[in-house]
């Protein structure tokens, strides 16, 4: 059984910062791509940032220069450092990981963590 557990969400003022974490656990043989998505009320889920197993990141245009994705392969954990937060960043943030177990390769999702940017 594989689980992804997110933490670090909360309420922050515009211009503030937050760091999200997502730790994978269970019968994991390997993890390839890890990513953060977000879904605002009434909108579709969108990719925020992704990172390969080798550490190559990619970002949505809306967060470039403000957000930084990183990962610790020894801890099976991905992070999202969010700076200069804007009200439009308000959403539920989900992590996703492509994980290999003994028998298969599948995408796994976390339960989501709420980020609210408001004064």
C-alpha angles and dihedrals in degrees: 000000000000124000134185115201120191128199141167104068124132148116119314135168121247109279092028131118139237135178120213123201131196122188124193120209139172135060096346123166095175145336124221118176120014122189147172123228130180136203124198122197111284093007136101121258110266136194113253102176140337136195132198125226087259092055102257109148133202128189141198111251090243093064103033111128092016106060129052125196121201138161141208107212093190089059097036087233134138125198135199117200109197120195132175090023119200131201088250089063088069108120146106107281120213130189123215129193133187102223133186118210128178092282111022152015114236143157115250127194133206123229095254134249125228120239116188122184111194142131 
